[in-house]
Amino acid sequence: MKRCLIIGLMLCGMALAQGTVRIGWAGSPDTLNPGTAVLSEAFTLFDLVYDSLFNLELDGSIQPELVDTYEVSEDGTVWTFKLHEGAMFHDGEPLTAADVAFSLDYYKANEDFPFANGYTSYFDSIEAADDSTVLVTLSEAIPNMLSQLLYLYILPEHIWSSYPAGSAATEFENLEMIGSGPFKMTEYKQGEYVRLSANKDHYAKAPNIDEIVFQTFGSQDVLVQALRTGQVDMITEMPNTAVVSLRNDPNIELVIGAPLSPSVRDIIFNVTNSDTCPADDGICSGHPALLDLNVRQALAHATDKLQIIDVALLGLGTPGTGLIMDGMGEWFNSSLEDYVYDPEAANKLLDDAGYLDSNGDGVREMPDGSRDLSFRFYWPNDVIEAPRVAELLSQMWGDIGVKLELQALDPDALTSVCCPSFDFDIIMWGWSSDPDPGFMLSVLTSDEIPTGTSETGYSNPEYDELYAAQATELDPAKRQEIVWQMQAIMLRDLPYIIPYYQQQVQAFRTDRFSGWITDATKVALEDPSSLTQIEAIQ
Amino acid sequence: MTKLILRKLGWALLTIAFVLLLNFFLFRVMGDPTRLLKDPRLSQATIEAIRVRFGLDKPVINCFETLNPIKASLNACGVNPFNTQFAAYLSNLLKGDLGVSFHSQRPVAELLTERLWNTLLLIGAGQILAIIIGIILGLVAAWKARTVLDYSALVGSLTVWSLPTFWLGILLLFWGSNYLGLPLGGKETIGSGLTGLKRLGDIGTHLLLPTLTFTLVFIGEYMLIMRSTVLDVLSEDYILTAKAKGLSTFQILKDHALRNAMLPIVTIVALNLGFTVAGAIQIETVFSWPGLGLTIFEAVGRRDYPVLQGAFLLLAVSVVLANVIADLLYTFLDPRVRLA
C-alpha cells in the first residue's frame, strides 16, 4: 500500500498479517460438499482441507497420500491399502481405515453425486480389515484404479454418518468442513471469500504459512489490478492480454504451463453417414464433402495452428494433434507428425479430388456441381478466444476456396444441434480431462454416437477394438502403446482438427512469499504442493 | 381516501400475480441447467439423477416437455397436470418456499436475505446522494439559467447520464485503486478483525467507489428534471409576486419553487427503482459487491432458476410497492390528487 488516500474514513496501511497469503480468483466454490460440488474452485479447497488416498502431482504422476504401502492381487481385483500413521481430523479424532471405508461406500451409495459416484463404479465391496488397512474389491480389473481414488476425499465417519445417502447427503452444506488435510476451514462467505488456517499438526506436510484467504473478484482484469496494487499475493487466472504488462513489473512473476486439468480446443467435423446416424435423435444434416478424407486433409493443410495460437491466444498454447492433451504426460503421443501448413498442397488435394470453382465465385463446388464448399461453423459463445479463431479459420480456409458461415451459439443451443442430433457441419468446442485417457478416447468410439458423447459420429471398428483393449490392459507400457496407436488413427482419419491445447497463466508477487513451485509440468500455484511450501519474506 | 388506497393495492396485487406467472416461463425458455454440466467425468445416469433431484425430469407444464424453442414439443399432453414443474412451482410459492439453488444447493430465501442488505446499503447511499446533489444542481442551474454555471452543470449531467454504467465503474475502479489505494472488491477487508467504528470505516472505504458510480449515473436525470421543472415554476406569476414581496432568493427557491418541483422527482425516483436494479447488477458485478445484483448476474450464467425466480419476485414486489408509496405520497404533496 504505497499510495494511500488520507481521508477520515480510510484505514490506511492496515498492517497485513505476515503469514497470511491472499489469493485472488474470479470464481468461487459452488458448495463445500465434496459429493455435490462441480466447480474446480471447490476442488481446490477440498485438496487443501481433505486428504485422499492418492494425489495427482504437478508432474502428472500419481503418488500415495494417505496410503503408505499398497498391493494388488494377481487378478487385479483386490486392492489392499495400508494407511499412514498419525493422520488426524481437524476436530482431533484419528483418521482410521473405518473412515476410509465409510467414505468410499458413501460416494458409491449416492448416485447423484456428480463426479465422486462415477469413480466408484467398479468398486464391488470396501472393508476395513483393521485400523489401518482397507480392502477394495473390484467387479473387474481396471487399468486406472489409482486415478479413481484422487478425488474421493476421506470424510470423517463420525460427522457424515448422520447424513445418510439421499437428500440428507446432498443438502448437507458442510460449512465446518472437518477434514484431515494441511489446512482447516475457518470462515466461508459464499461468493465472497474463504479463509483457511494452517493445520500445523499435519502428519506429512504441515504448512509454513499461517493462513490463506481466497477472495473472489469481479473479473480477470480486476485480478490483475489487485495483484499489481498488492491487494493480493497470487492470482490463479488472468487474461492472456495482461501477460506483457505484468512481465515488466519487477515484483511480479508469471508462471505458464499446462493447466492441472489439461484442456483441448477441437474443431469437430460432422462425419455421420446413413449407417451411423442415430436412429432416435439423428438429423445428420452434415455437408457431404466433409465425409471425404481429402477435404478434411486439405482443411488440415490449410490451418496455420501457430498463427492461431499467436493471434488468438497471444502465444499461450501448444499446437495439438489429437484429443489426448500434451498435459497428460506419458499418454500423449509425442511422436506424431502433424499435417504441415501448406495451402498449395491443400489446393492440390481439392483440385485432384474434383472440387473445383467452376463458376468463378471464389468458392469451390462439389465434384458433381451440386453445392458449394460452404460450411456452417458454430462455436459456444462462452469461449473468449473463439471468435478470433473462427475469423482466422475463415480467412485461411477462404484462401483454398472453402467458405464458412460463422455463428456463435449459446452452449445449450449448441448441444441441441451437436449431438446426438448431428445437425451441423463444423463445430469448434473443447474438453478438459482427468489424468486418465480413458474418457477422452471413448469420445470417438461408435458406441458413443447415440449417447451424445461422440461429437463427430466417427465410426471405425479398428479404433473400437483398440479402445476395448486399452480399457482392460493392466500393463501400463502395453496400454500406452495402444493409446498412442489410437492417437495416430485419430490424426490419420481427421474426424477432428485440433488447433491447440490451452495453457494456464498464473502470477504471484515476489516480495511477499517465496517458495512457489514454478518449474513443474503443470501450473497450479493454488495446489497444496505450493501452499504448504511457501514462506513469508521477512 | 381509503377507497383510493384499496384500489392502488388491488392493482399492485394483480401486477405481482402477473409477475409470478411470467417469472416461471421466462426462465425456462433458457433451457435445462444440467446441460451446462458437460464434463467428461459425468455419466448419463448421474445427470439423470441430478435432474430428478431438482424436479427437472418432469414436464415444464402440461403439453410442453421443455420451453426451449429449439426442442419444444407438443408430445406431453397426456401427463398429469399436477405432476409438472409448474404445479410444483405454484404449490411451493403458496407454502412460501422459494426453492433450493441448483448451483449452491442452499435455500434461496436464505441466500437472498444474506445479500439484500448489502444491496440496500449501496442503492440507498447512491440514490440519496444522487437525489440531493441532483436537486441542488438542478435548482441552481435553473436559477442561474443560461449562464456558464448552468451550461456546465447541464453538459456535465448529460455526460455522466449517457455513460455506460459498467464502463464508468471500471474506469473509477482502476483510477481509485491506482491513485487512491482503494480496495478492488468485496464489502470489507477479509479477516481484519475490526469492530465498531473502525469496521464501519472499512466498509465505507469499500463502499466509496461503487456509491460514487451509482451517484454519478443517476445525478444527471434528477438534475435535468429538476432544472426544467424549476424553470417552468419560475415563470409563474406567483414567483413574480414573491419577488415583489421582497423575499430572498433562498426563500423563493425553497418555499415556492422546490415544493412544486418535487412531484416529478417523486415520480422519477419510484419509476427509477427498476433501473436502479439494472444499475446495481452492473455496479455490483464490476466491484464484486456481494449484493442482489451480483447474485442475479451469476445466477443467469448458471441458469439457476430458483435464485432468479426468487430475486425477480423480490424486485418486482419492491418496485410495485415503491410505486404504491409514490402514489400515496402525491396525495400529501399535491392536494389536487386527494380530491380526484
Interface residues (C-beta under 8 A of the other chain):
Chain A: M1 K2 R3 C4 L5 G8 L9 M10 L11 C12 M14 A17 T20 R22 D30 T31 N33 T36 V38 E111 D112 F113 P114 F115 N117 G118 Y119 S121 S167 T170 E171 E173 E187 K189 Q190 G191 E192 Y193 R195 E211 V213 Q215 T216 F217 G218 S219 D221 V222 Q225 A226 T229 Q231 D410 P411 D412 A413 T415 S416 V417 W431 S432 S433 D434 F439 M440 T451
Chain B: M30 G31 D32 R35 L36 L37 K38 D39 P40 R41 L42 S43 Q44 A45 T46 A49 I50 V52 R53 N68 I70 K71 V100 H103 S104 Q105 R106 L111 I170 L173 F174 S177 N178 Y179 L180 G181 L182 P183 L184 G185 G186 K187 T189 I190 G191 S192 L194 K198 G201 D202 G204 T205 L208 T285 V286 F287 S288 P290 L294 T295 E298
